Amino acid sequence: MANIQVDERLRHIAFIMDGNGRWAKKRGMPREYGHSVGAKTFERVVRHCGDIGIRVVTVYAFSTENWRRPQHEVQAIMTIFAEFLGRAQKQAEEYNIHTVFLGDKSIFPPEIRARMEALERDTAHHPLTLNIAINYGGRDEIVHAVNTLIAQGKTEITEDDITANLYTAHCPPPDLIVRTGSEMRLSNFLLWQAAYAEFYFCDTLWPDMDDAAVDAAVEAFYARKRRFGGV
């Protein structure tokens, strides 16, 4: 059982899941093994977040830049993703999670894209939200929103217009962004939405992220005073 419970101050937590490859290398294993273990960690962390009362979780699974990685690594990640889709469909009612994919789906094969869209549609009635950013880039998302508005005939665009046309229009912006693996950068993740998010960086490599590590990030969030530009 969870040791802590959150309130309305922490509605949305986002994770930059960094360190899978390094975790595997430390164990003399290929990077693909790290991604496989990291996928299990992801599912466990999402369930824990729901248990402690966080209603929206976003994870950075695969960026628009990650296609530059070695082909065998990209293929392994896509295989893991396809396996996740199968499990998520079977477990949809068990976990009460609405799964949403952030990013450009058009790059995926038609069969995978259809399964993504079916999972989004079939889980839309659930109270918790899981956003999976895949083939996602923050700059690309903003450009996509602006082009959508141009196509609607907009000649003057407001901040609210852009917010309403982002991939995350269905949920509040992240209150807390957690990056594992010791790096301290956003890496093109939720650039618009992160304007007033709190950041938490830790040395833990993603496959080692457990309930206690998530709780530590949450506790750090509650120790801060959010001013949103005020005093």
Solvent accessible surface area in square Angstrom, and as a share of the most:
residue,aa,sasa,rsa
1,M,235,1.05
2,A,27,0.21
3,N,139,0.71
4,I,39,0.20
5,Q,125,0.55
6,V,22,0.12
7,D,66,0.34
8,E,126,0.56
9,R,145,0.53
10,L,1,0.01
11,R,91,0.33
12,H,1,0.00
13,I,0,0.00
14,A,0,0.00
15,F,0,0.00
16,I,9,0.05
17,M,36,0.16
18,D,30,0.15
19,G,5,0.05
20,N,21,0.11
21,G,6,0.05
22,R,89,0.32
23,W,22,0.08
24,A,0,0.00
25,K,158,0.67
26,K,149,0.63
27,R,112,0.41
28,G,70,0.67
29,M,84,0.37
30,P,80,0.51
31,R,97,0.35
32,E,38,0.17
33,Y,86,0.33
34,G,0,0.00
35,H,20,0.09
36,S,40,0.26
37,V,31,0.18
38,G,3,0.03
39,A,16,0.13
40,K,130,0.55
41,T,2,0.01
42,F,18,0.07
43,E,26,0.12
44,R,92,0.34
45,V,1,0.00
46,V,9,0.05
47,R,85,0.31
48,H,13,0.06
49,C,0,0.00
50,G,24,0.23
51,D,95,0.49
52,I,0,0.00
53,G,32,0.31
54,I,1,0.01
55,R,115,0.42
56,V,11,0.06
57,V,5,0.03
58,T,0,0.00
59,V,1,0.01
60,Y,19,0.07
61,A,40,0.31
62,F,2,0.01
63,S,9,0.06
64,T,42,0.25
65,E,61,0.27
66,N,30,0.15
67,W,83,0.29
68,R,201,0.73
69,R,84,0.31
70,P,74,0.47
71,Q,131,0.58
72,H,120,0.54
73,E,2,0.01
74,V,6,0.03
75,Q,100,0.45
76,A,23,0.18
77,I,22,0.11
78,M,33,0.15
79,T,63,0.37
80,I,30,0.15
81,F,15,0.06
82,A,27,0.21
83,E,95,0.43
84,F,18,0.07
85,L,4,0.02
86,G,24,0.23
87,R,83,0.30
88,A,15,0.12
89,Q,74,0.33
90,K,178,0.76
91,Q,57,0.25
92,A,13,0.10
93,E,115,0.52
94,E,116,0.52
95,Y,67,0.26
96,N,71,0.36
97,I,26,0.13
98,H,35,0.15
99,T,7,0.04
100,V,18,0.10
101,F,6,0.03
102,L,1,0.00
103,G,6,0.06
104,D,57,0.30
105,K,43,0.18
106,S,78,0.50
107,I,91,0.46
108,F,7,0.03
109,P,78,0.49
110,P,98,0.62
111,E,102,0.46
112,I,24,0.12
113,R,68,0.25
114,A,57,0.44
115,R,76,0.28
116,M,1,0.00
117,E,77,0.34
118,A,22,0.17
119,L,2,0.01
120,E,30,0.14
121,R,161,0.59
122,D,64,0.33
123,T,1,0.00
124,A,59,0.46
125,H,126,0.56
126,H,16,0.07
127,P,76,0.48
128,L,38,0.19
129,T,21,0.12
130,L,8,0.04
131,N,0,0.00
132,I,5,0.03
133,A,0,0.00
134,I,4,0.02
135,N,9,0.04
136,Y,1,0.00
137,G,0,0.00
138,G,1,0.01
139,R,176,0.64
140,D,62,0.32
141,E,1,0.00
142,I,44,0.22
143,V,84,0.48
144,H,84,0.37
145,A,0,0.00
146,V,43,0.25
147,N,84,0.43
148,T,42,0.24
149,L,3,0.01
150,I,100,0.51
151,A,91,0.70
152,Q,112,0.50
153,G,56,0.54
154,K,84,0.36
155,T,141,0.82
156,E,143,0.64
157,I,59,0.30
158,T,76,0.44
159,E,127,0.57
160,D,113,0.59
161,D,25,0.13
162,I,20,0.10
163,T,66,0.38
164,A,66,0.52
165,N,33,0.17
166,L,10,0.05
167,Y,44,0.17
168,T,9,0.05
169,A,57,0.44
170,H,86,0.38
171,C,22,0.13
172,P,35,0.22
173,P,74,0.46
174,P,4,0.02
175,D,8,0.04
176,L,0,0.00
177,I,2,0.01
178,V,0,0.00
179,R,14,0.05
180,T,0,0.00
181,G,0,0.00
182,S,52,0.33
183,E,55,0.24
184,M,149,0.67
185,R,133,0.49
186,L,44,0.22
187,S,45,0.29
188,N,32,0.17
189,F,0,0.00
190,L,0,0.00
191,L,63,0.31
192,W,72,0.25
193,Q,13,0.06
194,A,7,0.05
195,A,78,0.60
196,Y,126,0.48
197,A,10,0.08
198,E,33,0.15
199,F,64,0.27
200,Y,42,0.16
201,F,70,0.29
202,C,21,0.12
203,D,115,0.60
204,T,41,0.24
205,L,21,0.10
206,W,1,0.00
207,P,10,0.06
208,D,67,0.35
209,M,0,0.00
210,D,65,0.34
211,D,58,0.30
212,A,70,0.54
213,A,21,0.16
214,V,0,0.00
215,D,13,0.07
216,A,42,0.33
217,A,0,0.00
218,V,1,0.01
219,E,98,0.44
220,A,28,0.22
221,F,6,0.02
222,Y,61,0.23
223,A,89,0.69
224,R,94,0.34
225,K,136,0.58
226,R,57,0.21
227,R,133,0.48
228,F,120,0.50
229,G,68,0.65
230,G,43,0.41
231,V,166,0.96
